[in-house]
Amino acid sequence: MIIFNPLAGRGKAEKVAQQSKKHLEQHDWSVSAVIATEYAGHTEKVLAKKWGERVQLIVLIGGDGTLRELVAGLWSAKLNVNIGFIPMGNANVVARELNIPLATEMAIQLLTAGTPKKVDIFILKQKNQNELVFLAMLEFGFGAKIVQLVDRLRNGVLKTLYQFWGDLVYAIAGALALRDLDRHSFNATIEQESNSQTNSVTSTHCVIANMQTYGKGWSLTPEACCNDGLIDIAISKQSNAWAVLRTFLAASQKRKLNTSLMSYQKTKYVSISSESPLFVQVDGDPISFSGKAEVYVEKDAFSILVKPK
């Protein structure tokens, strides 16, 4: 079956869904349904379980957020169904990481030519909140502040501009986010991979990543691997504007910073705590923070079609 986000690709997702249906049927697949998502959470709360019990392949047409919903819904229902992904979001982090073509026609071809790849998921636990599955990253601090500003701008005064030039809205939000960099600090507790002991560090910005890709070809965790069963963490050691600019310049070049600016660690468990409000984003979507967040990894949690080796 095929799920598409009607808002994806500037409204072109429905047409792509029909093209995908035609391609699958030409390759002897029976397509049970083509369904548009109706609201945020529709895929996770309804469609994943309903159709995951009935079909061998679910094709998802949309962005990283809609894909995360599908994976979360299947994981919650304990269903393992192959996913075919046609990326039509803004950043398309998962597709870039897994080498799924961004060109629509090539992504459609992959539905019948691809091979399943097992990918880890991360689970976020917060007090008085449901567990939240994420695929690429959880971020606290500067980058998350940009995401929250973009979310506000694209649904407000810069809505039209975002539809035609989303990257410019991110640049505007980035400039605004440079103000008050050091106001929201937190404590990160990290379990050491080698001996299960923990260490703690205080910072104002960190990325907890499953994947190398941070944005459109950028990377804050260039050694991350999405199926190694480990969490990659990059924690900033400085919070001034110059350090932030150097951090994101390095990210655009996919290189690590020196140890005076950034600490890099691998683990299977990390917690973030703070008494002050924090800017937080997960897979490009802003979320609320309860005061303490715990993250752990589940290895090989879902299967997605990628290019054959």
C-alpha positions in Angstrom: 0.0 0.0 0.0 1.0 3.6 -0.5 0.8 6.5 2.0 1.5 10.1 0.9 1.6 13.4 2.7 -0.6 15.7 0.5 1.5 18.7 1.5 4.8 17.2 0.5 6.6 18.3 -2.7 4.5 21.5 -2.9 1.4 19.4 -3.5 2.9 17.0 -6.0 2.9 13.9 -3.7 -0.5 12.6 -4.9 0.6 12.5 -8.5 3.8 10.7 -7.4 1.6 8.2 -5.4 -0.3 7.4 -8.6 3.0 7.0 -10.6 4.3 4.7 -7.9 1.1 2.6 -8.0 1.4 2.3 -11.8 5.1 1.2 -11.5 4.4 -1.4 -8.9 1.5 -2.9 -10.8 3.7 -3.1 -13.9 6.0 -5.2 -11.8 3.3 -7.6 -10.7 2.5 -6.0 -7.3 -1.0 -5.8 -6.1 -1.5 -2.3 -4.5 -4.2 -2.6 -1.8 -4.7 1.2 -1.2 -3.4 4.7 -1.8 -4.1 6.9 1.2 -3.4 10.5 2.0 -2.4 11.5 5.5 -5.1 13.6 7.1 -3.4 15.1 10.2 -0.1 15.0 12.2 0.1 11.6 13.8 -2.3 9.9 11.3 0.4 7.5 10.0 1.7 6.6 13.4 -1.6 6.2 15.3 -3.7 4.6 12.6 -2.2 3.7 9.2 1.0 1.9 10.3 -0.8 -0.8 12.4 -3.8 -1.1 10.2 -1.8 -1.8 7.0 1.3 -3.2 8.5 -0.6 -6.4 9.4 -1.9 -6.8 5.8 0.8 -6.0 3.3 4.4 -6.9 2.5 5.5 -3.4 1.4 4.5 0.1 2.5 5.5 2.9 0.2 5.8 6.3 2.0 5.9 9.5 0.0 6.8 12.6 2.1 9.5 14.0 4.4 11.5 12.7 7.3 8.7 13.5 9.8 6.2 11.3 8.0 8.7 8.5 7.6 9.4 8.7 11.4 5.7 8.4 12.1 5.5 5.2 10.0 8.5 3.7 11.6 7.3 4.6 15.1 3.8 3.1 14.4 5.3 -0.1 13.1 7.7 -0.4 16.0 4.9 0.3 18.5 2.8 -2.5 16.9 5.8 -4.8 16.8 5.4 -5.2 13.0 8.3 -5.6 10.6 7.3 -4.6 7.1 9.6 -3.4 4.3 9.4 0.4 3.6 9.8 2.0 0.3 10.6 5.7 0.7 10.2 8.4 -1.9 11.6 11.6 -0.3 9.7 14.8 -0.9 10.6 16.8 2.2 12.9 19.9 2.6 16.0 18.3 4.2 15.5 14.6 3.3 18.1 13.6 5.9 17.3 9.9 5.9 17.3 9.6 2.1 20.7 11.4 1.9 22.1 9.1 4.6 20.9 5.9 3.0 21.6 6.9 -0.6 18.0 6.8 -1.6 17.6 8.9 -4.8 16.1 12.4 -4.3 15.0 12.4 -8.0 11.4 11.1 -7.9 11.6 8.8 -11.0 14.8 7.1 -9.6 13.2 6.7 -6.2 10.2 5.0 -7.8 12.4 2.6 -9.6 14.0 1.6 -6.3 10.6 0.3 -5.1 11.1 -2.8 -7.3 14.9 -2.7 -7.7 16.0 -2.0 -4.1 17.1 -4.3 -1.3 16.0 -4.1 2.3 18.5 -2.5 4.8 18.1 -2.8 8.5 18.3 0.5 10.4 18.5 1.4 14.1 16.1 3.7 15.9 16.5 5.8 19.0 13.9 6.1 21.7 13.4 9.3 23.7 11.8 9.0 27.1 10.6 12.1 29.0 8.6 12.4 32.2 4.8 12.4 31.6 5.2 11.9 27.9 4.9 8.9 25.6 8.1 7.4 24.2 9.2 9.1 21.0 11.0 7.2 18.2 13.4 9.2 16.1 15.6 8.2 13.1 18.3 10.8 12.5 19.0 13.1 15.4 17.9 14.8 18.7 19.4 18.3 19.2 19.5 20.6 22.1 20.5 24.3 21.8 21.4 26.4 18.8 20.3 24.2 15.9 17.0 23.4 17.7 16.4 27.1 18.3 16.7 27.6 14.5 14.2 24.8 13.9 11.7 26.4 16.3 12.2 29.8 14.8 11.7 28.4 11.3 8.5 26.6 12.4 7.2 29.9 13.7 8.2 31.9 10.6 7.0 29.4 8.0 3.6 29.3 9.6 3.5 33.1 10.0 5.0 36.1 8.2 7.4 34.1 5.9 5.0 31.4 4.9 5.0 32.3 1.2 8.8 32.7 1.2 9.3 29.3 2.8 7.2 27.6 0.1 9.5 28.9 -2.6 12.8 29.4 -0.9 13.0 27.4 2.4 16.7 27.7 2.8 16.5 31.5 3.0 14.1 31.2 5.9 16.6 28.9 7.7 19.3 31.5 7.1 17.1 34.2 8.6 16.3 32.0 11.6 20.0 31.2 12.1 20.9 34.9 12.3 18.1 35.4 14.9 19.2 32.4 16.9 22.7 33.8 17.6 21.2 36.0 20.3 21.5 34.8 23.9 23.5 31.7 23.1 24.5 30.9 26.7 21.2 31.3 28.5 20.1 27.7 28.4 22.6 25.2 29.7 22.1 21.6 30.5 23.9 18.6 32.0 24.5 15.5 29.8 25.2 12.1 31.5 26.8 9.6 29.1 27.3 5.9 29.7 30.7 4.8 28.5 30.6 2.1 25.8 33.6 0.3 27.2 32.9 -0.1 30.9 29.3 1.1 31.5 30.5 3.8 33.8 29.0 7.3 33.3 30.5 10.8 32.9 28.7 14.1 33.0 29.3 17.4 31.1 27.6 20.8 31.1 27.0 22.5 27.7 24.5 24.7 25.8 24.4 22.6 22.6 24.6 19.0 21.6 23.5 16.6 18.9 22.5 13.0 19.7 22.7 11.2 16.3 21.9 7.9 14.6 23.1 9.2 11.3 25.9 11.3 9.9 23.6 13.6 7.9 22.5 16.7 9.8 21.0 18.8 6.9 21.4 19.1 3.2 24.8 17.4 3.0 26.0 18.7 6.4 27.3 16.5 9.3 27.9 17.3 12.9 28.6 13.6 13.7 30.7 12.4 10.7 31.5 9.0 12.2 27.9 8.0 13.0 26.5 4.7 11.6 22.8 4.0 11.4 23.1 0.3 12.1 25.9 -0.1 14.6 23.7 -0.2 17.7 25.4 3.0 19.1 24.5 6.6 19.8 26.9 9.2 18.5 27.1 12.4 20.5 28.7 15.8 19.7 28.7 18.2 22.6 29.9 21.8 22.2 32.5 23.1 24.6 32.0 26.8 23.9 28.9 28.8 23.4 30.0 32.1 21.8 28.9 33.2 18.3 32.4 32.5 16.8 32.4 28.9 18.1 28.9 28.4 16.7 30.0 29.7 13.3 33.0 27.4 13.3 30.8 24.4 14.3 28.4 24.8 11.5 31.2 25.6 9.0 32.8 22.3 9.9 29.4 20.6 9.6 29.0 21.9 6.0 32.4 20.3 5.2 31.5 17.1 7.0 34.6 17.3 9.3 35.1 17.0 13.0 36.1 20.0 15.1 39.2 20.0 17.3 38.7 18.9 20.9 38.8 22.5 22.3 35.4 23.1 20.6 33.6 19.8 20.5 33.6 16.5 22.3 32.6 13.3 20.3 31.5 10.2 22.1 29.7 6.9 21.4 27.4 5.2 23.8 24.2 3.2 24.2 22.5 5.5 26.7 22.5 9.3 27.4 20.4 11.6 29.5 20.0 15.4 29.3 18.7 17.4 32.3 18.1 21.0 32.9 16.2 23.2 35.3 15.7 25.9 32.6 13.7 25.6 29.4 15.6 24.2 26.4 15.2 24.4 22.7 14.9 20.9 21.4 14.3 19.4 17.9 13.9 15.8 16.8 14.4 14.9 13.1 13.8 18.5 12.1 10.6 19.0 14.2 10.5 21.1 17.4 9.4 19.4 20.5 8.8 20.3 24.2 11.3 19.5 27.0 10.1 18.1 30.4 13.3 18.8 32.3 14.9 15.4 31.7 15.3 13.4 28.6 16.7 9.8 28.3 17.8 8.3 25.0 18.5 4.6 24.2 19.0 2.7 20.9 17.2 -0.3 19.4 19.3 -2.0 16.8 18.0 -3.1 13.4 14.5 -1.9 14.2 13.1 -1.4 10.7 13.7 -2.3 7.1 13.9 0.2 4.2 14.7 -0.3 0.5 18.0 1.1 -0.6 20.2 0.7 -3.7 21.7 -2.8 -4.0 25.4 -3.0 -3.3 
